[in-house]
């Protein structure tokens, strides 16, 4: 075959495309289990962060099993509808459903012999998705710890929601009063009630508002659970 002909060039290019596509598909399939496991481990670390547990240098999965006793599923009435399976749910997808149809993950944990509850959050920042977890004391109304992250907020501004300085403000804050979510992120320097409000990010107003809206909308989905201290959680 004439290697300088157009036919040869087309055949050669086609064969190479097929080979490369096959190689990429094979590599993707081979790495998929590892990628899925890494996603799970990262999620475990985020949940543990909301419990103020540092997993650096430790086996995150083992630490997770030590502190997280159950990953239950609640309905909108605050009732436990599944003893396991909450870990597999994504809050972003659940928040897109009507409230009555939502399956709400609940992580029942134990820290130093005390029960803690971790609730997932999902919302929108300035440039993309934001998410996080809120850890609560056994009264279901006092913040124990939080974790927030983002897909693409501005470094030095909105991205500051990931810092200890911002997240550390939430510890001890009240979540609900008179059946309403009062935990809030206010504009920087505008806090009027320090029992339930924290300062937003200076220069990151839109992201701060996104975190505030995320907290209110997601925690409102759990209002029956949060306001009924007699709900049985196994």
Phi, psi and omega in degrees: 000140179288110183290351179263000183277160178295324180298314179299316181299316181295315180296316180299314181296320181296316179297317180296321178298316180297316181297313181296318179298317178297317181297318179295318180296318179296315180297317180298315180295320181293325183273347186304314178300320179294318179297317180297320179294320178296322177297317179297316181296321179296319179296319178299317180297321179295317178297316179295327178299321179292347175259009181061034179254123180269123181258007182301127179077008181240166175283103185302322182294319179294319179295319178301314181294332179290321186262324184266114186268336181201148175240074187285170175236127178254157167260182184294344178271005179079013182266142177284117181254349176206134182282341176220166176113349180297328182297329183280346181278147176248123184298326180301318180290320181293324180290344177277355180261160172301148185307317183297340183259357184287140170255119190253116179293142175221122179259115179265121189233168176223123179233119181052041177079002181248142180284134175231152177239136177243128180243136180277154179231151176208134181199201182231135176261207180286317187248357182171194182297147168232157181202174179175189179219145175242124175264132182242150173289175185291350175281354180063013185224004179233129181288131175265320179189165179220164172217133176229147174212178187207166179265331184191037178288160187290124178304137180083348178237256182301329181295349180293351177296344180272355187274152176301327181299318179283310184293329182294343180292339189280337184303129178085357181285150177279140183269313185227148172221130179053040175079006181241144177288119181248350176301124189212155172251116182261162176302142185309125179085005184248017179294129178247341179225097185289352179285338184219359183243149176232159177288136173284182180277127176295121182086357179238048187300315184293318178295319178299318177296325178296319177295317179300312180296320179299313180300311184294314184291318182288314180293331177297332178294335182260013190300324179294321177291317184290329184263355179245095185288352182266359177298129183283124177238113185272000000 
